[in-house]
Amino acid sequence: MAIRSILGVSAGWFAWSLAEYVSHRWVMHAGRGTSPLADEHMDHHGDPSATVPLAPDVHNLGYKGAALVLTSVAVAPSFGVGFTGGYAVYTYLHDRMHHRPPRSALARLLWRHHYRHHFGRPGQNLAVTNPCWDVVFGTRSADGTPIKVPAARAPSWLGPTMPEVEGFIVQ
């Protein structure tokens, strides 16, 4: 039974990461001007630091609703736990990416991946928590050049006070 639960949670986590990528690429970017999710996401690109964790907005409610439905499915509760856990990690990491400096090598990799999406290549690096999907779908950009962040849109943690965050240039 324990192995079945572990497999269910793992499958849910995997499904969340794919759902995150698919919704970001084909709903939020491809649907510009055609849905509240796409419009809200474009607002986020306009002001990336305006994220609020667990905000009661359309974007979060859509994911929370899907997570709640999957969690409540009696046939696969462990899948729902994995899916919901994936969503929780996404929400936490995405907020940190815009409001806190990276504190580890993995965090720096994820932050650079996400910031390259925001500040230069919005059609690439669409995965937030699992960049492997960008490799699978051919949307990964990791050319090694510094990411140029406009000073007006730079988070407070990025700039002269954080010179150790390599790979970013505030201009």
Order of alpha helices (4+ residues) and beta strands (2+ residues): alpha-alpha-alpha-alpha-alpha-alpha-beta-beta
